[in-house]
């Protein structure tokens, strides 16, 4: 994750995190950006990491 975020430091980054891993993504400054949904029976939550300063 650190390498991926280093490649695009001046962009918003969006992803659909598996709900149980939401806290792990939050440790990289990702924030929930929508409602939880099911994808192939697995709970997911959309998340966004705002533009890096």
PDB file with one MODEL, atoms N, CA, C and O in Angstrom:
MODEL        1
ATOM      1  N   UNK A   1       0.831  -1.180   0.000  1.00  0.00           N
ATOM      2  CA  UNK A   1       0.000   0.000   0.000  1.00  0.00           C
ATOM      3  C   UNK A   1       0.877   1.245   0.000  1.00  0.00           C
ATOM      4  O   UNK A   1       0.604   2.192  -0.738  1.00  0.00           O
ATOM      5  N   UNK A   2       1.908   1.255   0.804  1.00  0.00           N
ATOM      6  CA  UNK A   2       2.773   2.432   0.884  1.00  0.00           C
ATOM      7  C   UNK A   2       3.384   2.758  -0.473  1.00  0.00           C
ATOM      8  O   UNK A   2       3.438   3.926  -0.859  1.00  0.00           O
ATOM      9  N   UNK A   3       3.839   1.751  -1.197  1.00  0.00           N
ATOM     10  CA  UNK A   3       4.420   1.969  -2.525  1.00  0.00           C
ATOM     11  C   UNK A   3       3.382   2.528  -3.483  1.00  0.00           C
ATOM     12  O   UNK A   3       3.668   3.465  -4.227  1.00  0.00           O
ATOM     13  N   UNK A   4       2.188   1.968  -3.475  1.00  0.00           N
ATOM     14  CA  UNK A   4       1.129   2.446  -4.368  1.00  0.00           C
ATOM     15  C   UNK A   4       0.786   3.902  -4.084  1.00  0.00           C
ATOM     16  O   UNK A   4       0.594   4.682  -5.017  1.00  0.00           O
ATOM     17  N   UNK A   5       0.708   4.275  -2.821  1.00  0.00           N
ATOM     18  CA  UNK A   5       0.377   5.655  -2.470  1.00  0.00           C
ATOM     19  C   UNK A   5       1.526   6.599  -2.809  1.00  0.00           C
ATOM     20  O   UNK A   5       1.298   7.769  -3.115  1.00  0.00           O
ATOM     21  N   UNK A   6       2.743   6.102  -2.755  1.00  0.00           N
ATOM     22  CA  UNK A   6       3.905   6.919  -3.108  1.00  0.00           C
ATOM     23  C   UNK A   6       3.911   7.243  -4.605  1.00  0.00           C
ATOM     24  O   UNK A   6       4.376   8.309  -5.006  1.00  0.00           O
ATOM     25  N   UNK A   7       3.402   6.336  -5.422  1.00  0.00           N
ATOM     26  CA  UNK A   7       3.381   6.527  -6.873  1.00  0.00           C
ATOM     27  C   UNK A   7       2.430   7.655  -7.274  1.00  0.00           C
ATOM     28  O   UNK A   7       2.679   8.346  -8.262  1.00  0.00           O
ATOM     29  N   UNK A   8       1.365   7.846  -6.537  1.00  0.00           N
ATOM     30  CA  UNK A   8       0.380   8.872  -6.905  1.00  0.00           C
ATOM     31  C   UNK A   8       0.078   9.778  -5.711  1.00  0.00           C
ATOM     32  O   UNK A   8      -1.055   9.791  -5.228  1.00  0.00           O
ATOM     33  N   UNK A   9       1.059  10.532  -5.226  1.00  0.00           N
ATOM     34  CA  UNK A   9       0.869  11.334  -4.019  1.00  0.00           C
ATOM     35  C   UNK A   9      -0.047  12.538  -4.201  1.00  0.00           C
ATOM     36  O   UNK A   9      -0.578  13.054  -3.218  1.00  0.00           O
ATOM     37  N   UNK A  10      -0.241  12.986  -5.406  1.00  0.00           N
ATOM     38  CA  UNK A  10      -1.031  14.201  -5.625  1.00  0.00           C
ATOM     39  C   UNK A  10      -2.372  13.902  -6.264  1.00  0.00           C
ATOM     40  O   UNK A  10      -2.892  14.700  -7.044  1.00  0.00           O
ATOM     41  N   UNK A  11      -2.926  12.756  -5.933  1.00  0.00           N
ATOM     42  CA  UNK A  11      -4.224  12.356  -6.470  1.00  0.00           C
ATOM     43  C   UNK A  11      -5.076  11.767  -5.358  1.00  0.00           C
ATOM     44  O   UNK A  11      -4.565  11.164  -4.415  1.00  0.00           O
ATOM     45  N   UNK A  12      -6.392  11.953  -5.487  1.00  0.00           N
ATOM     46  CA  UNK A  12      -7.296  11.207  -4.623  1.00  0.00           C
ATOM     47  C   UNK A  12      -7.184   9.740  -5.023  1.00  0.00           C
ATOM     48  O   UNK A  12      -7.031   9.430  -6.205  1.00  0.00           O
ATOM     49  N   UNK A  13      -7.258   8.858  -4.068  1.00  0.00           N
ATOM     50  CA  UNK A  13      -7.225   7.428  -4.348  1.00  0.00           C
ATOM     51  C   UNK A  13      -8.532   6.843  -3.836  1.00  0.00           C
ATOM     52  O   UNK A  13      -8.922   7.096  -2.696  1.00  0.00           O
ATOM     53  N   UNK A  14      -9.211   6.065  -4.669  1.00  0.00           N
ATOM     54  CA  UNK A  14     -10.473   5.444  -4.273  1.00  0.00           C
ATOM     55  C   UNK A  14     -10.344   3.932  -4.398  1.00  0.00           C
ATOM     56  O   UNK A  14      -9.624   3.420  -5.256  1.00  0.00           O
ATOM     57  N   UNK A  15     -11.058   3.232  -3.525  1.00  0.00           N
ATOM     58  CA  UNK A  15     -11.066   1.776  -3.577  1.00  0.00           C
ATOM     59  C   UNK A  15     -12.321   1.256  -2.902  1.00  0.00           C
ATOM     60  O   UNK A  15     -13.003   1.982  -2.179  1.00  0.00           O
ATOM     61  N   UNK A  16     -12.612   0.001  -3.145  1.00  0.00           N
ATOM     62  CA  UNK A  16     -13.696  -0.695  -2.464  1.00  0.00           C
ATOM     63  C   UNK A  16     -13.052  -1.713  -1.538  1.00  0.00           C
ATOM     64  O   UNK A  16     -12.575  -2.757  -1.981  1.00  0.00           O
ATOM     65  N   UNK A  17     -13.041  -1.400  -0.251  1.00  0.00           N
ATOM     66  CA  UNK A  17     -12.389  -2.252   0.740  1.00  0.00           C
ATOM     67  C   UNK A  17     -13.351  -3.315   1.247  1.00  0.00           C
ATOM     68  O   UNK A  17     -14.544  -3.055   1.400  1.00  0.00           O
ATOM     69  N   UNK A  18     -12.837  -4.505   1.506  1.00  0.00           N
ATOM     70  CA  UNK A  18     -13.651  -5.484   2.199  1.00  0.00           C
ATOM     71  C   UNK A  18     -13.945  -4.911   3.583  1.00  0.00           C
ATOM     72  O   UNK A  18     -13.046  -4.414   4.261  1.00  0.00           O
ATOM     73  N   UNK A  19     -15.196  -4.983   3.992  1.00  0.00           N
ATOM     74  CA  UNK A  19     -15.627  -4.342   5.235  1.00  0.00           C
ATOM     75  C   UNK A  19     -14.768  -4.716   6.450  1.00  0.00           C
ATOM     76  O   UNK A  19     -14.452  -3.834   7.248  1.00  0.00           O
ATOM     77  N   UNK A  20     -14.378  -5.988   6.624  1.00  0.00           N
ATOM     78  CA  UNK A  20     -13.549  -6.307   7.794  1.00  0.00           C
ATOM     79  C   UNK A  20     -12.168  -5.642   7.773  1.00  0.00           C
ATOM     80  O   UNK A  20     -11.508  -5.569   8.809  1.00  0.00           O
ATOM     81  N   UNK A  21     -11.725  -5.159   6.614  1.00  0.00           N
ATOM     82  CA  UNK A  21     -10.409  -4.516   6.500  1.00  0.00           C
ATOM     83  C   UNK A  21     -10.494  -2.994   6.499  1.00  0.00           C
ATOM     84  O   UNK A  21      -9.505  -2.312   6.230  1.00  0.00           O
ATOM     85  N   UNK A  22     -11.662  -2.471   6.795  1.00  0.00           N
ATOM     86  CA  UNK A  22     -11.868  -1.021   6.786  1.00  0.00           C
ATOM     87  C   UNK A  22     -10.878  -0.305   7.706  1.00  0.00           C
ATOM     88  O   UNK A  22     -10.346   0.740   7.332  1.00  0.00           O
ATOM     89  N   UNK A  23     -10.626  -0.833   8.878  1.00  0.00           N
ATOM     90  CA  UNK A  23      -9.689  -0.212   9.817  1.00  0.00           C
ATOM     91  C   UNK A  23      -8.267  -0.186   9.293  1.00  0.00           C
ATOM     92  O   UNK A  23      -7.539   0.782   9.513  1.00  0.00           O
ATOM     93  N   UNK A  24      -7.863  -1.251   8.595  1.00  0.00           N
ATOM     94  CA  UNK A  24      -6.516  -1.296   8.022  1.00  0.00           C
ATOM     95  C   UNK A  24      -6.356  -0.190   6.994  1.00  0.00           C
ATOM     96  O   UNK A  24      -5.344   0.511   6.981  1.00  0.00           O
ATOM     97  N   UNK A  25      -7.367  -0.032   6.120  1.00  0.00           N
ATOM     98  CA  UNK A  25      -7.311   1.036   5.118  1.00  0.00           C
ATOM     99  C   UNK A  25      -7.338   2.411   5.794  1.00  0.00           C
ATOM    100  O   UNK A  25      -6.678   3.341   5.329  1.00  0.00           O
ATOM    101  N   UNK A  26      -8.092   2.543   6.877  1.00  0.00           N
ATOM    102  CA  UNK A  26      -8.147   3.816   7.601  1.00  0.00           C
ATOM    103  C   UNK A  26      -6.771   4.194   8.151  1.00  0.00           C
ATOM    104  O   UNK A  26      -6.475   5.378   8.309  1.00  0.00           O
ATOM    105  N   UNK A  27      -5.939   3.211   8.441  1.00  0.00           N
ATOM    106  CA  UNK A  27      -4.595   3.513   8.945  1.00  0.00           C
ATOM    107  C   UNK A  27      -3.734   4.205   7.886  1.00  0.00           C
ATOM    108  O   UNK A  27      -2.686   4.766   8.205  1.00  0.00           O
ATOM    109  N   UNK A  28      -4.178   4.164   6.628  1.00  0.00           N
ATOM    110  CA  UNK A  28      -3.503   4.870   5.534  1.00  0.00           C
ATOM    111  C   UNK A  28      -4.272   6.139   5.142  1.00  0.00           C
ATOM    112  O   UNK A  28      -4.100   6.656   4.038  1.00  0.00           O
ATOM    113  N   UNK A  29      -5.116   6.634   6.047  1.00  0.00           N
ATOM    114  CA  UNK A  29      -5.912   7.855   5.865  1.00  0.00           C
ATOM    115  C   UNK A  29      -7.058   7.697   4.870  1.00  0.00           C
ATOM    116  O   UNK A  29      -7.535   8.701   4.340  1.00  0.00           O
ATOM    117  N   UNK A  30      -7.515   6.484   4.597  1.00  0.00           N
ATOM    118  CA  UNK A  30      -8.708   6.293   3.778  1.00  0.00           C
ATOM    119  C   UNK A  30      -9.929   6.559   4.647  1.00  0.00           C
ATOM    120  O   UNK A  30      -9.944   6.233   5.834  1.00  0.00           O
ATOM    121  N   UNK A  31     -10.947   7.152   4.044  1.00  0.00           N
ATOM    122  CA  UNK A  31     -12.197   7.463   4.740  1.00  0.00           C
ATOM    123  C   UNK A  31     -13.350   6.820   3.984  1.00  0.00           C
ATOM    124  O   UNK A  31     -13.325   6.739   2.755  1.00  0.00           O
ATOM    125  N   UNK A  32     -14.354   6.366   4.712  1.00  0.00           N
ATOM    126  CA  UNK A  32     -15.540   5.797   4.079  1.00  0.00           C
ATOM    127  C   UNK A  32     -16.203   6.874   3.237  1.00  0.00           C
ATOM    128  O   UNK A  32     -16.373   8.008   3.686  1.00  0.00           O
ATOM    129  N   UNK A  33     -16.580   6.516   2.007  1.00  0.00           N
ATOM    130  CA  UNK A  33     -17.157   7.510   1.105  1.00  0.00           C
ATOM    131  C   UNK A  33     -18.519   7.095   0.553  1.00  0.00           C
ATOM    132  O   UNK A  33     -19.023   7.714  -0.385  1.00  0.00           O
ATOM    133  N   UNK A  34     -19.107   6.066   1.122  1.00  0.00           N
ATOM    134  CA  UNK A  34     -20.414   5.625   0.641  1.00  0.00           C
ATOM    135  C   UNK A  34     -20.956   4.500   1.509  1.00  0.00           C
ATOM    136  O   UNK A  34     -20.429   4.203   2.581  1.00  0.00           O
ATOM    137  N   UNK A  35     -22.005   3.895   1.024  1.00  0.00           N
ATOM    138  CA  UNK A  35     -22.690   2.847   1.773  1.00  0.00           C
ATOM    139  C   UNK A  35     -22.085   1.474   1.503  1.00  0.00           C
ATOM    140  O   UNK A  35     -21.580   1.201   0.414  1.00  0.00           O
ATOM    141  N   UNK A  36     -22.147   0.631   2.505  1.00  0.00           N
ATOM    142  CA  UNK A  36     -21.665  -0.742   2.373  1.00  0.00           C
ATOM    143  C   UNK A  36     -22.499  -1.479   1.331  1.00  0.00           C
ATOM    144  O   UNK A  36     -23.693  -1.216   1.187  1.00  0.00           O
ATOM    145  N   UNK A  37     -21.870  -2.402   0.603  1.00  0.00           N
ATOM    146  CA  UNK A  37     -22.558  -3.185  -0.417  1.00  0.00           C
ATOM    147  C   UNK A  37     -21.956  -4.583  -0.468  1.00  0.00           C
ATOM    148  O   UNK A  37     -20.869  -4.826   0.056  1.00  0.00           O
ATOM    149  N   UNK A  38     -22.679  -5.494  -1.108  1.00  0.00           N
ATOM    150  CA  UNK A  38     -22.186  -6.855  -1.282  1.00  0.00           C
ATOM    151  C   UNK A  38     -21.581  -7.014  -2.668  1.00  0.00           C
ATOM    152  O   UNK A  38     -22.145  -6.549  -3.658  1.00  0.00           O
ATOM    153  N   UNK A  39     -20.441  -7.668  -2.733  1.00  0.00           N
ATOM    154  CA  UNK A  39     -19.819  -8.023  -4.004  1.00  0.00           C
ATOM    155  C   UNK A  39     -19.488  -9.506  -3.918  1.00  0.00           C
ATOM    156  O   UNK A  39     -18.598  -9.908  -3.170  1.00  0.00           O
ATOM    157  N   UNK A  40     -20.198 -10.304  -4.676  1.00  0.00           N
ATOM    158  CA  UNK A  40     -20.018 -11.757  -4.667  1.00  0.00           C
ATOM    159  C   UNK A  40     -20.162 -12.324  -3.256  1.00  0.00           C
ATOM    160  O   UNK A  40     -19.433 -13.233  -2.860  1.00  0.00           O
ATOM    161  N   UNK A  41     -21.115 -11.771  -2.507  1.00  0.00           N
ATOM    162  CA  UNK A  41     -21.400 -12.254  -1.162  1.00  0.00           C
ATOM    163  C   UNK A  41     -20.483 -11.725  -0.071  1.00  0.00           C
ATOM    164  O   UNK A  41     -20.620 -12.109   1.090  1.00  0.00           O
ATOM    165  N   UNK A  42     -19.548 -10.849  -0.429  1.00  0.00           N
ATOM    166  CA  UNK A  42     -18.608 -10.283   0.542  1.00  0.00           C
ATOM    167  C   UNK A  42     -18.942  -8.809   0.756  1.00  0.00           C
ATOM    168  O   UNK A  42     -19.106  -8.056  -0.205  1.00  0.00           O
ATOM    169  N   UNK A  43     -19.042  -8.401   2.028  1.00  0.00           N
ATOM    170  CA  UNK A  43     -19.350  -7.000   2.335  1.00  0.00           C
ATOM    171  C   UNK A  43     -18.162  -6.109   1.975  1.00  0.00           C
ATOM    172  O   UNK A  43     -17.019  -6.409   2.320  1.00  0.00           O
ATOM    173  N   UNK A  44     -18.449  -5.016   1.282  1.00  0.00           N
ATOM    174  CA  UNK A  44     -17.437  -4.031   0.894  1.00  0.00           C
ATOM    175  C   UNK A  44     -17.924  -2.638   1.269  1.00  0.00           C
ATOM    176  O   UNK A  44     -19.121  -2.410   1.440  1.00  0.00           O
ATOM    177  N   UNK A  45     -16.992  -1.724   1.391  1.00  0.00           N
ATOM    178  CA  UNK A  45     -17.322  -0.329   1.663  1.00  0.00           C
ATOM    179  C   UNK A  45     -16.424   0.542   0.774  1.00  0.00           C
ATOM    180  O   UNK A  45     -15.210   0.344   0.731  1.00  0.00           O
ATOM    181  N   UNK A  46     -17.032   1.514   0.062  1.00  0.00           N
ATOM    182  CA  UNK A  46     -16.205   2.411  -0.744  1.00  0.00           C
ATOM    183  C   UNK A  46     -15.423   3.353   0.164  1.00  0.00           C
ATOM    184  O   UNK A  46     -15.946   3.864   1.155  1.00  0.00           O
ATOM    185  N   UNK A  47     -14.162   3.572  -0.195  1.00  0.00           N
ATOM    186  CA  UNK A  47     -13.303   4.444   0.604  1.00  0.00           C
ATOM    187  C   UNK A  47     -12.503   5.352  -0.317  1.00  0.00           C
ATOM    188  O   UNK A  47     -12.243   5.028  -1.476  1.00  0.00           O
ATOM    189  N   UNK A  48     -12.123   6.493   0.230  1.00  0.00           N
ATOM    190  CA  UNK A  48     -11.352   7.483  -0.524  1.00  0.00           C
ATOM    191  C   UNK A  48     -10.243   8.012   0.368  1.00  0.00           C
ATOM    192  O   UNK A  48     -10.433   8.237   1.563  1.00  0.00           O
ATOM    193  N   UNK A  49      -9.083   8.204  -0.240  1.00  0.00           N
ATOM    194  CA  UNK A  49      -7.968   8.862   0.461  1.00  0.00           C
ATOM    195  C   UNK A  49      -7.783  10.205  -0.215  1.00  0.00           C
ATOM    196  O   UNK A  49      -7.419  10.265  -1.389  1.00  0.00           O
ATOM    197  N   UNK A  50      -8.030  11.286   0.517  1.00  0.00           N
ATOM    198  CA  UNK A  50      -7.934  12.620  -0.080  1.00  0.00           C
ATOM    199  C   UNK A  50      -6.530  12.918  -0.596  1.00  0.00           C
ATOM    200  O   UNK A  50      -5.545  12.294  -0.201  1.00  0.00           O
ATOM    201  N   UNK A  51      -6.483  13.874  -1.473  1.00  0.00           N
ATOM    202  CA  UNK A  51      -5.232  14.357  -2.036  1.00  0.00           C
ATOM    203  C   UNK A  51      -4.211  14.596  -0.940  1.00  0.00           C
ATOM    204  O   UNK A  51      -4.510  15.238   0.067  1.00  0.00           O
ATOM    205  N   UNK A  52      -3.014  14.084  -1.131  1.00  0.00           N
ATOM    206  CA  UNK A  52      -1.945  14.294  -0.146  1.00  0.00           C
ATOM    207  C   UNK A  52      -1.495  15.746  -0.169  1.00  0.00           C
ATOM    208  O   UNK A  52      -1.482  16.374  -1.227  1.00  0.00           O
ATOM    209  N   UNK A  53      -1.125  16.286   0.994  1.00  0.00           N
ATOM    210  CA  UNK A  53      -0.672  17.685   1.044  1.00  0.00           C
ATOM    211  C   UNK A  53       0.644  17.886   0.314  1.00  0.00           C
ATOM    212  O   UNK A  53       1.158  19.003   0.264  1.00  0.00           O
TER     213      UNK A  53
ENDMDL
END
